Amino acid sequence: MAVKRRVFSREFKLRVIREIDAGKAQAQICREHHLNHNVVSRWCREHCKHKERAFPGKAWASQNDEARMANLECMVRRLTMENDLLKKVLQKLEEET
């Protein structure tokens, strides 16, 4: 059975970083929140590097959703044109008979 990864909110990550900035030992924070030292270190690096843009959440998903939506809209336009064409052809065939 696979172990499910824990997902932490942006607010939780920022709260942990604020505790470190306030002077609390990183090892103590890791023990209190049952976090790996490497995870907290990575969060600190990301926050220092990106500041307010750190921990965007699932922004990558929204970009994929937008691309998927554009593809689906294109498909809808194409299928609508095909349906209109087929309706016209069917109508002409009915008129001939």
Backbone as CSV, one residue per row, in Angstrom:
resi,resn,N_x,N_y,N_z,CA_x,CA_y,CA_z,C_x,C_y,C_z
1,MET,0.846,-1.177,0.000,0.000,0.000,0.000,0.892,1.240,0.000
2,ALA,0.597,2.167,-0.873,1.407,3.371,-1.015,1.089,4.366,0.094
3,VAL,2.108,5.090,0.516,1.933,6.119,1.530,1.481,7.401,0.839
4,LYS,0.416,8.003,1.353,-0.109,9.214,0.755,0.699,10.414,1.247
5,ARG,1.099,11.276,0.325,1.871,12.462,0.677,0.978,13.475,1.380
6,ARG,1.540,14.104,2.370,0.801,15.154,3.065,0.905,16.448,2.257
7,VAL,-0.157,17.198,2.259,-0.196,18.472,1.549,-0.432,19.559,2.584
8,PHE,0.428,20.579,2.562,0.336,21.662,3.521,-0.109,22.937,2.810
9,SER,-0.960,23.689,3.483,-1.459,24.929,2.894,-0.382,26.005,2.926
10,ARG,-0.591,27.009,2.122,0.331,28.143,2.079,0.394,28.811,3.444
11,GLU,-0.754,28.942,4.102,-0.817,29.587,5.410,0.004,28.817,6.442
12,PHE,-0.080,27.492,6.424,0.689,26.676,7.358,2.188,26.866,7.134
13,LYS,2.608,26.840,5.880,4.030,27.014,5.572,4.524,28.369,6.049
14,LEU,3.741,29.417,5.814,4.138,30.756,6.248,4.167,30.855,7.770
15,ARG,3.257,30.172,8.435,3.249,30.187,9.902,4.516,29.537,10.446
16,VAL,4.927,28.417,9.840,6.157,27.741,10.258,7.357,28.664,10.033
17,ILE,7.389,29.333,8.899,8.501,30.246,8.600,8.516,31.415,9.578
18,ARG,7.336,31.938,9.942,7.278,33.037,10.907,7.811,32.597,12.276
19,GLU,7.524,31.342,12.654,8.040,30.830,13.925,9.567,30.786,13.903
20,ILE,10.129,30.379,12.777,11.594,30.344,12.653,12.151,31.754,12.715
21,ASP,11.502,32.694,12.012,11.956,34.084,12.013,11.864,34.703,13.406
22,ALA,10.923,34.219,14.210,10.752,34.743,15.561,11.843,34.231,16.507
23,GLY,12.656,33.284,16.042,13.773,32.820,16.848,13.619,31.414,17.399
24,LYS,12.548,30.763,17.080,12.335,29.401,17.549,13.244,28.452,16.772
25,ALA,13.783,27.458,17.436,14.703,26.523,16.784,13.974,25.696,15.733
26,GLN,14.621,25.525,14.587,14.008,24.770,13.494,13.765,23.322,13.895
27,ALA,14.669,22.741,14.660,14.507,21.353,15.103,13.276,21.209,15.985
28,GLN,13.045,22.199,16.845,11.876,22.157,17.721,10.585,22.253,16.914
29,ILE,10.576,23.137,15.928,9.396,23.293,15.063,9.116,21.994,14.318
30,CYS,10.177,21.362,13.822,10.009,20.101,13.090,9.403,19.033,13.985
31,ARG,9.863,18.978,15.228,9.303,17.983,16.160,7.847,18.282,16.477
32,GLU,7.535,19.544,16.736,6.168,19.927,17.109,5.165,19.633,16.002
33,HIS,5.582,19.866,14.769,4.653,19.711,13.642,4.859,18.392,12.891
34,HIS,5.754,17.542,13.383,6.058,16.257,12.751,6.470,16.446,11.291
35,LEU,7.439,17.353,11.095,7.929,17.663,9.756,9.386,17.245,9.636
36,ASN,9.791,16.933,8.425,11.178,16.622,8.154,11.971,17.929,8.057
37,HIS,13.181,17.905,8.584,14.045,19.085,8.578,14.259,19.606,7.153
38,ASN,14.415,18.695,6.191,14.654,19.098,4.801,13.460,19.839,4.203
39,VAL,12.278,19.436,4.590,11.073,20.084,4.073,11.015,21.531,4.551
40,VAL,11.257,21.728,5.841,11.204,23.076,6.398,12.311,23.940,5.801
41,SER,13.491,23.363,5.609,14.592,24.109,4.984,14.231,24.543,3.575
42,ARG,13.589,23.649,2.819,13.183,23.986,1.453,12.147,25.103,1.465
43,TRP,11.197,25.042,2.410,10.197,26.100,2.515,10.872,27.445,2.788
44,CYS,11.868,27.448,3.665,12.581,28.695,3.985,13.320,29.225,2.762
45,ARG,13.976,28.333,2.030,14.691,28.759,0.813,13.728,29.348,-0.205
46,GLU,12.605,28.660,-0.420,11.618,29.153,-1.387,11.074,30.510,-0.963
47,HIS,10.822,30.667,0.321,10.273,31.930,0.801,11.290,33.049,0.657
48,CYS,12.557,32.779,0.952,13.602,33.801,0.792,13.775,34.176,-0.670
49,LYS,13.667,33.214,-1.547,13.896,33.451,-2.967,12.719,34.179,-3.628
50,HIS,11.498,33.779,-3.295,10.319,34.292,-4.010,9.443,35.244,-3.196
51,LYS,9.701,35.381,-1.920,8.931,36.251,-1.017,7.426,35.981,-1.122
52,GLU,6.667,36.964,-1.570,5.201,36.835,-1.598,4.692,35.855,-2.652
53,ARG,5.527,35.563,-3.644,5.092,34.634,-4.691,5.378,33.186,-4.324
54,ALA,5.963,32.957,-3.158,6.283,31.591,-2.742,4.998,30.820,-2.438
55,PHE,5.040,29.535,-2.683,3.933,28.618,-2.399,2.648,29.015,-3.128
56,PRO,2.661,29.009,-4.453,1.481,29.447,-5.198,0.325,28.466,-5.160
57,GLY,0.528,27.290,-4.637,-0.535,26.301,-4.630,-0.524,25.513,-5.917
58,LYS,-1.668,25.380,-6.536,-1.755,24.568,-7.749,-1.849,25.454,-8.973
59,ALA,-0.975,26.391,-9.073,-0.977,27.290,-10.229,-0.701,26.523,-11.503
60,TRP,0.129,25.488,-11.401,0.418,24.672,-12.582,-0.844,24.005,-13.081
61,ALA,-1.746,23.665,-12.182,-2.990,23.020,-12.599,-3.863,23.999,-13.364
62,SER,-3.886,25.249,-12.934,-4.728,26.217,-13.632,-4.205,26.488,-15.043
63,GLN,-2.871,26.452,-15.212,-2.314,26.633,-16.547,-2.694,25.459,-17.433
64,ASN,-2.622,24.250,-16.890,-3.027,23.079,-17.653,-4.519,23.132,-17.956
65,ASP,-5.306,23.600,-17.001,-6.747,23.714,-17.220,-7.060,24.709,-18.327
66,GLU,-6.322,25.816,-18.355,-6.560,26.821,-19.386,-6.229,26.270,-20.773
67,ALA,-5.134,25.534,-20.883,-4.770,24.943,-22.171,-5.806,23.903,-22.577
68,ARG,-6.251,23.112,-21.628,-7.264,22.090,-21.916,-8.574,22.752,-22.350
69,MET,-8.914,23.840,-21.663,-10.149,24.552,-22.001,-10.076,25.112,-23.411
70,ALA,-8.937,25.664,-23.801,-8.770,26.206,-25.150,-8.917,25.098,-26.189
71,ASN,-8.331,23.931,-25.913,-8.468,22.800,-26.833,-9.911,22.353,-26.952
72,LEU,-10.608,22.301,-25.825,-12.014,21.882,-25.848,-12.886,22.889,-26.600
73,GLU,-12.621,24.179,-26.434,-13.389,25.194,-27.155,-13.162,25.077,-28.659
74,CYS,-11.936,24.794,-29.039,-11.616,24.605,-30.457,-12.377,23.395,-31.003
75,MET,-12.421,22.336,-30.224,-13.126,21.124,-30.650,-14.626,21.387,-30.779
76,VAL,-15.172,22.162,-29.857,-16.599,22.490,-29.913,-16.913,23.277,-31.183
77,ARG,-16.067,24.267,-31.514,-16.277,25.039,-32.747,-16.251,24.131,-33.975
78,ARG,-15.268,23.239,-34.020,-15.126,22.341,-35.175,-16.336,21.420,-35.290
79,LEU,-16.748,20.841,-34.165,-17.894,19.924,-34.195,-19.190,20.658,-34.533
80,THR,-19.320,21.891,-34.094,-20.502,22.681,-34.426,-20.568,22.931,-35.928
81,MET,-19.423,23.253,-36.520,-19.394,23.471,-37.971,-19.719,22.173,-38.712
82,GLU,-19.193,21.057,-38.249,-19.494,19.769,-38.888,-20.976,19.457,-38.786
83,ASN,-21.571,19.689,-37.612,-23.000,19.429,-37.437,-23.843,20.298,-38.361
84,ASP,-23.474,21.566,-38.473,-24.209,22.460,-39.360,-24.124,21.977,-40.805
85,LEU,-22.942,21.567,-41.221,-22.764,21.057,-42.575,-23.600,19.803,-42.795
86,LEU,-23.567,18.884,-41.856,-24.339,17.645,-41.999,-25.842,17.920,-42.013
87,LYS,-26.291,18.877,-41.228,-27.709,19.235,-41.236,-28.127,19.772,-42.602
88,LYS,-27.281,20.610,-43.210,-27.583,21.154,-44.537,-27.626,20.050,-45.586
89,VAL,-26.666,19.133,-45.528,-26.633,18.026,-46.479,-27.872,17.154,-46.313
90,LEU,-28.252,16.859,-45.091,-29.431,16.051,-44.832,-30.686,16.752,-45.322
91,GLN,-30.746,18.032,-45.114,-31.901,18.799,-45.557,-32.018,18.766,-47.095
92,LYS,-30.900,18.896,-47.804,-30.906,18.842,-49.271,-31.322,17.462,-49.750
93,LEU,-30.838,16.418,-49.071,-31.213,15.061,-49.463,-32.699,14.810,-49.245
94,GLU,-33.265,15.337,-48.205,-34.679,15.182,-47.948,-35.515,15.923,-48.979
95,GLU,-35.022,17.086,-49.424,-35.744,17.872,-50.420,-35.740,17.163,-51.757
96,GLU,-34.670,16.437,-52.079,-34.578,15.740,-53.362,-35.511,14.527,-53.415
97,THR,-35.802,13.951,-52.291,-36.668,12.760,-52.308,-38.091,13.057,-52.101
